[in-house]
Amino acid sequence: MGYHFRFGAADLLRCRFSLSPRWETQEAVRVLLRPHRQTYHLPWLRQVRAAAEGLDLRPLWLLMPKKGHNPDFLSPPPLGPSVTFEEELARVRAADPEPVQEDLRRSLACTPGALDSDIGQRMLADPARAVRELADLYEQAWAALIAPHWPRLRALLEADILFHSRRLAAGGLESLFDGLHPELRWQGDSDTLTIDKHGHHDRTLDGQGLLLMPSAFVWPEVVGGYDPPWQPTLVYPARGIGALWTAPTAGTPDALARLLGRARADVLCALGEPASTTTLAHRLGLAPSSVSAHLRVLRGAGLLVSARHGHQVLYERTPLAIALTTGGSAA
């Protein structure tokens, strides 16, 4: 029992991180269906309730069994570290209808009654139309449930990737996997990563490496799988989801605003987690050009460092900046 990812020498060098707006859309739809996943998302649920009620999500819910197969063609692993929803949806729309039919059949068979339902039979009768309609439904779900909140979600996911990338660099795979999820076990003697869960999945990575993807909506579970030829993937709960929907309570200290100027101090204080220029601009209600100018000055003064992740540059505070913004010691 359990899910096993078996690494070879090449795989140890080919683990990478990515984030997926399409995956977050899928899992947000699943959160609406699964009350046990809603604990940390009640403020979001209140905000999207009216929009969600305007969507007919039944076809997607039929393909989200409590246990068993989820269609691979609906959630292809992202090809790069930072992809757009539109790029990911284009890959879903391009799915070959012939294997899609069997993918749908396997998934529907895992939910009692789904295979013989009118919706299930309609999808199986015309898989090409099913691909179009399911993709359209995901596009509607993205616009209603995720797009308005994507800057906040993306900031959380990017901060998680930066944190775990540093763990990987400092302590290797054993240190990384030890901190991702309680159900994960790294067996160094056999170079095998195991997920302690019901069911069975055994995948030799064959030089593809493992794609690691944080998610805000997958909690409390960790998800691993994909059959060949898909990229082996592990999806885990992102750090910090407990405060994801909480509005900041502490303002910018007046003394810091007098020292740096109000706008520049606000930018520095908004970097409780690493963030991009676009994320900060959205968070503070400022023009990206203004935020960019402040970031350059703060970085030049030794208060920020930056690191590139995909197409994004993330900024975070130095120990000196942490001391200035918290009134504490930088040690």
Secondary structure as GFF3:
##gff-version 3
##sequence-region A 1 331
A	DSSP	beta_strand	2	6	.	.	.	ID=ss1
A	DSSP	alpha_helix	9	12	.	.	.	ID=ss2
A	DSSP	beta_strand	16	17	.	.	.	ID=ss3
A	DSSP	alpha_helix	21	33	.	.	.	ID=ss4
A	DSSP	three_ten_helix	35	37	.	.	.	ID=ss5
A	DSSP	three_ten_helix	39	41	.	.	.	ID=ss6
A	DSSP	alpha_helix	42	53	.	.	.	ID=ss7
A	DSSP	alpha_helix	58	62	.	.	.	ID=ss8
A	DSSP	three_ten_helix	72	74	.	.	.	ID=ss9
A	DSSP	alpha_helix	85	93	.	.	.	ID=ss10
A	DSSP	alpha_helix	97	108	.	.	.	ID=ss11
A	DSSP	alpha_helix	118	125	.	.	.	ID=ss12
A	DSSP	alpha_helix	127	141	.	.	.	ID=ss13
A	DSSP	pi_helix	142	146	.	.	.	ID=ss14
A	DSSP	three_ten_helix	147	149	.	.	.	ID=ss15
A	DSSP	alpha_helix	150	178	.	.	.	ID=ss16
A	DSSP	beta_strand	184	187	.	.	.	ID=ss17
A	DSSP	beta_strand	192	195	.	.	.	ID=ss18
A	DSSP	beta_strand	200	204	.	.	.	ID=ss19
A	DSSP	beta_strand	211	215	.	.	.	ID=ss20
A	DSSP	beta_strand	223	225	.	.	.	ID=ss21
A	DSSP	beta_strand	233	237	.	.	.	ID=ss22
A	DSSP	three_ten_helix	241	243	.	.	.	ID=ss23
A	DSSP	alpha_helix	254	260	.	.	.	ID=ss24
A	DSSP	alpha_helix	262	269	.	.	.	ID=ss25
A	DSSP	alpha_helix	277	284	.	.	.	ID=ss26
A	DSSP	alpha_helix	288	300	.	.	.	ID=ss27
A	DSSP	beta_strand	304	309	.	.	.	ID=ss28
A	DSSP	beta_strand	312	317	.	.	.	ID=ss29
A	DSSP	alpha_helix	319	326	.	.	.	ID=ss30
###
